[in-house]
Amino acid sequence: MEIKNGVQKKSSRKEFTIRDAPLTTKFENSEDGKTIYNIFVVIFAILLMYSGFDEYTKTGKVRLSLHLIWIGFKKLDLAILFWFISNTLACLSYACFKFWAKVRPTLEPEGQKVWDKIWITISFLYYFYFLYGLQTLGHTVKFGKSSATFIFVEQVRLLMKQHAFIRTNIPRVLLVKMHTETNLQLPNFGKFLYFMFAPTMIYRDEYPRTPQIRWNFVFYNIAEIFAVLWFSAIVMDRFLVSTFQDICLRQFALGEIITPIFTNVVPGLTFTLFSCYVVLHAFQNAFAEVLRFGDRMFYKEWWNSKSLADYHRTWNILVQDWLYTYVYKEVYEVIIPKNKQAASFVVFLLSAVVHEWTMINVFRFFLPINLIIFLTTGAVFGAMGILGAQWGNLLFLYGLAIGLSIEANLFALESYAHDNCPLNENVTSMEFYIPRFITCGCIK
């Protein structure tokens, strides 16, 4: 907290404290939370038995959808290799930053300006070619969807981490006066390396730490990751694959495209719940425990949201903190001072571009349905002005369910359209940006 004009105000600086993730608290301390958890376990067990029985009666084999996991993680070894290379480059960025910081105080003012411009240019080129090289690699190697998701999301995270470290420590360098004997206090490599793996996007020299590592908690979260991936594969196999796998092998009636949007609401919601649970709960908790990182507020209770704005502020606190600290505040305080609309627009634009870039490279086709749904539902509900009402949460969950079902169905539809009716090698821009299930005449 800070005091200004005799009034206590909440500080905009991110404060870290030792606390559990919301779902950890609910599952451990609430009987209702434990019951909901058990319901999902029972559903998984029943779906697993049904899947095995159905496959055996139809084909005489039992695969339990494990083949989808194998296909999804195709070429994971190459993805992990590139991950190691990327982390090595991140370590080199620390060395480059330290070199810039050590040399700068020895230069005259004009020399410092030139020196700064050189390294700003190098930084932007590094960001650009890092992502461009990754995109080229992804299109050349053609990873499985899950392997591609891992590598592209992870590389974006690495760039965000490097930017956070550099941007936080630049003021320390600028405070050192020219030709003085003042010691430049920069974080050592150990602190940089800890931050690169810590489950936060905000850099600090020190974080609250737990007293010990609970290895049973670590292994339990890892087991949950594998279980949820398996659960997701079964849901995909039972609902999406069986619905759209023969698209373009025969023409679909329009009703065959629209009807699954309603019947597949469950898969759409399931993928969202599971992705949030795996990425923002199980995975982050496992890493936090190994690193004894105390602050586990990776998300808030987004399921209680009454609007899309509430949802985007609460479902991913890690990214939200980074966008606020290193984008929103940068625009609001430095680039376009005191202009909240401009700062919010830049945050939205950057987030939208990165999301669409990631989706294009994971699926290797352009289908901006996520952005379209977000814009249309946000505009409709905003115009109606009803999400602040008592039943706003109901409307939010309804819109979320339908929107996610549309997204899951159209991505499955377009994926199988590309598999069954592939584009030529010399594809034109127009062919790339128009859905394949349209250009290939897959719908009556």
N, C-alpha and C positions, 0 to 999 in steps of 0.2 A: 504494500500500500504506500501511497505518497500523499503528502500534505501540500495543498496549493490554495492560497488565499484563505487559510483557516479551515478549509473543507477537505475531508478525507476522501480521496478518490482511488478507485481501483487501478493498479498499475497495468500498463499494456505489456509489460515484460512477462514472458512465460515463467511461471514459478513451478519448480519441481518439488514433489514431496512423496514420501512413501505411501502408496495406496494400491489396492487391488483393482483389477479390471471389474467393471460392473457385473458381468456375467459370473465371474468367479465368486463375488459376494453373494449373488442370488443363488447360485448352485450350492454353495457351502452353508449359507445361513438362512435360507428360505425354503420351507417345505414345498411351496408352490413352484419355486425354481427347480428343485430336485425332481418334482413330478413332471414338469415340462421336459426336462432333460431325459427322463426315463421314457416318456412318450416317443421321443425321436429314436431312442434305442430300440424300442419295441417295433416301431414302423420299419426301421432298417432291417431287423431280424425277419419280420414278416415278408417284406419285399424281397429279401435275399432268398428265402425259402420258395416264394412264388416264382421268382426268376429261374431258380434251378429246376423246379418241377416243370415249368412251361418249356424251357429249353430241352429238357430230357424227353418229354412227350412228343415234341415236334421234330427234333433232330437226332435224338439218341445220345447227345453230348451235353455236358454241363460246363459252360464257360463263365457263368456268373458275371458277365460284362467285363471281365478282366482284360479282354482283348482291346477294349476301348482305351483303357489306361495305357496299355503297351503302345497302341497307335498314337495316343496323345503325347507320350513322352519319347517319341522317336527322335534319335540323335541327341539325347540328353547329355551324352558324354562330350559332344562338341560344344554344347551350351555351357557345360561346367568349365571346359577348357577356356572358352572365351571369357567366362566370369573371372577366372584367375588372371587372365591378361588384363582385363578391365580394372581389377583391383590393384594390379601392379602399376598401371597408368595413374591411378588415383594416388598411390604412394609417391610417384614421381611429381605429381602436382603439388604435394606438400613440400618436396625439395625445391621446386621452382618458386613457390611462394616465399619460402625462407630465404632463398637467394635474392629475390626482389627486395625483401625487407632488410637484408643485411647491407646491400649495396646502396639503397636509397639515401640514407643519412650522410653518406660520404660525398654526395653530389651537390653542386650549386643549384639554386632554385630553378633555373631554366633547364638544367640537366635532369632535375627531378621530374619536371613536367614531361620531357621527352621519354624518360625512363618509364613513367607511369603509362603513357600512351602506348608504348611498345608492348607492355605486358597486358594492358587491357585488350589490345588487338589480338595478342596471342591467346588470351583466355577465351574470347568469343570464337576464334577459329578452332580452338580445341573443342569447345562445346559443339560447334556445328559439325566438324568432321568426325567427332566421336559418334554422334547420332547418325550421320550420313554413312559412315563405315559400317555401323551396326545394321542399318537398313539394307545396305548392299549385301552384307554377309547373310542376313536372313533370307533375302530373295535368292541367293545362290545356293545356300545349304538346304533350304526348305525344311526347317524344323517341324516336328509335330506341334499341334496347337498348344499343348501344355508346356512343352519345352520352349516354344516361342514366347509364350506368356511369361515364363520365368525369366528368360534372358532380356526381353524388352522392358519389362517392368523393373527388373533389377538394375538395368543400366540407367534408366531414368532416375531411380533412387540414388544411385552413385553420383550422378551429376548434381542432384539436389543437395546431397551431403557435402560435396566439394565446394559448391557455391556457398552453402551456409557457413562452412569453416572459414573460407576466405573472406566473406563479407563481414563476419563477426570480428575477425582479427585485423582487418585493415585499419580501423581507428587507432589501434595500439601502435601501428607503424607510423601513422601520420602525426602522432603526438611527439615522436622523437625529433628533436630539433637538429638542424644541420650542424655537423662538425662538433658535436658535444660528446661527452664521455658517458652520457646516460645509457645505462644498459637496456637493450631492447629485450623486453620480456615476452617471448613467444612460447606458445604451448609446445611441449616436446612431442616427439613422434609417437610416444605411447598414448598420450591423450588424443592425438589425431586418430590413431588406429582404433582406440576404444570407441570413439564417436562414430567411426565408419560402420561399426557393427552394432552399436547400441540402438535400441528401438525408439529413437527420437530423431526428428529432423532439425532440432534447434541445438546449436552448439553451446556448450558450457565447458569450462575447464574441469569442473567437478559436478557430479550428480549424487543425489541421495542413494546410498547402497544398502542392500539387505545384509544381515550378518553372515548368512551362509547359503549354500546352494542346496536346494531340495531336489535331489536327483530323481526321486520318484515322481515329483511334479513335472520335471522335464520330460521324462519318458512317457508319462501319461498324455501330455500335450502332443508329443510326436505320434503316439498311437492314434490319437484323435484325428490328426492330419490325414493319416493313411485311411482311417475308417470313413472320414467324410469324403475323401476322393473316391473311394469305392462306392459309397452311397450315391454320389453324383453320377458316376458312370452307369449305375443301374437305372437311375431315373432317366438319364439321357437315352439309354438303350430301349427302355420300355415305352417312352413317350415320343421322343423326337426322331430317333433313328427309324423306328418302325413307321412313322408317319411320312417322312420325306425322303427316304433313301432311294426311291425309284423316280424322283422328280427328273424330268427331261428324258427318262427312258420311256415314259408315256406322258401324254398331256393330262394335266390336272384340271379339273373343273374349279371354277372360282370358289365354290363352296368348300372344296377340300383345302383351300388356303385359309379361308376366314374362320371356319368352324374350329380348327385346332387352337386358335387364339383363346377361345373360351375353355376348351377342354384341357388345354395345357397351362392353365394358370398355375397349377401346383408346381410343375417343373420350373417355370419362370421364377416363382417365389423361392423355390428350393435352392436354385443356383445362387440367388442373391444372398439368402441366409447363410448358405454354406461358404460362399466366397468370403463374406464378412467374418464368419466364424474362423475359417482356416487362416486367412491373411492377417486379420486384425486381432484375433484372440489367441488361438492355439499357437500359431507360429511366433507371434510377438512375445507371448508369455514364456515360451520355451527359451527364446534368445535372452529375454530379460532375466530369467532365472539363472541361466549359465553365467551371465555377466554381472549378476547381483544388482541389476538395475531396478531401483525401487519404485519408480513412478509407472504404474501400469494403466494409466488412463489413456488407452489407445483409441477409445471411442466413448461416446456417451449413449444414453438410452434413446437412440434414434427411432426406435419403434413407437415411441410416444409422441412423435412429431405431429404437428397440426398443419404443416405446410412444407413445401419443397425446400424453402429457405432453411427451416429448422432441420430438415433431414441432412442437407449438405453441410450444415454447421456442426453436426453431431456424429455423423456416421464414420468419419475418418479424421480423428483429431490430429494424427501425425501430419497428414498433408495440409489440413486446415491451418495448423500452427505455422507451417513453412510458408504457405501462401500469404498469411497475414503479416508475418515478420519480415520476409524478404521480398515481397512483391507489393502488397497493399500499402504497408508503411513507407516503402521506398517511393512509390508513386505519390502518396498523400503528403509526405513530408519533404521530398526532394524534387521530384520531376514536375508534378503539377500540384503545388502546395494547396492544402485545404479543399481539395476537390474530391469528395467522397464518391461521386458518380463515376468519375474517370478512374479512380483507383479500383472500384468494384468491377468496372468494365474490363480493365486490364487483367484482373484476377480471373474473371469468367473466360475471357478470350484465351488466355494462356492455358487454363485448365482444359477448355474445349479442344484446342489444337493438339495438346499432348495426348488427350484421351483418343482423339480420332487417329492421330499418327500411330499410336500403339495398336489400336484395333485394326488399322489397315495392314500393318506389318505382321500381326499375329495371324489374321485370316487371309492375307494376301488378296483382298478385294476391298472396294470402297462401298460402304453401306452406312451412312451417317444416321442410322435410325435412333441411336441413343441421343444425339444432339437434337434431332427433330422432335422426339417425344418430350425431352426436357423443355424445349422452348414452347411447344404447343400446350402441354399440360400446365406449365408455369403461367403462361399468358391467360389460359382459360380460367384457371382457379383464381388467379390474381384479379381478373376482370369481374368474376362473380363475387369476389370479396367475402367468401364464406368460410375460408379455412381457419379463421380465428374463432369460429362459433364452437359451441359445445361439442358438436359432432364432427369437428374438423379432422380429428384423428381417423375417424371412420372413412371420410372422403379421401384422405391422404393414402390410407392403406388400400382402398379400392383402386385409386389411380395408379399406385405403385404396382399392384398385382396385375392389372391389365397391361400397363406399360411394359413390365418385365416379360409378360407372356408374349406380347407382340415382338419384342426384341429377340427373345430366345427362339421363337418360331421363324422369324425372317432370317436370322443368322444361320439356323440349321438348314432352311430352305435354300439359301444362296450358297452355302458350303457344298451341299450335295449337287446343286446345279453346276457348280464349277467342276466337281469330280466327274459327273456324268456327261457334261458337255463342255470340256475345257476350252479355254481361249487358245488362239494361235500364238506362236512364239512372238511374232511381230504385231503385238496388240496395239491398237491405236488408243489415244487418250479417251476418245468418246466411248469405245468399247469397255475400257477399264472402269469408267465412272457410271455406267448404266448397269443395273442389276442383270446378272446373267440369265436368271429365270425369265426375264422379259425378252432379251435379245435372242435367246435360243428358242423362243416359241414354246415354252414349257407349260403355258396356261392356255386353256381354250378361250 
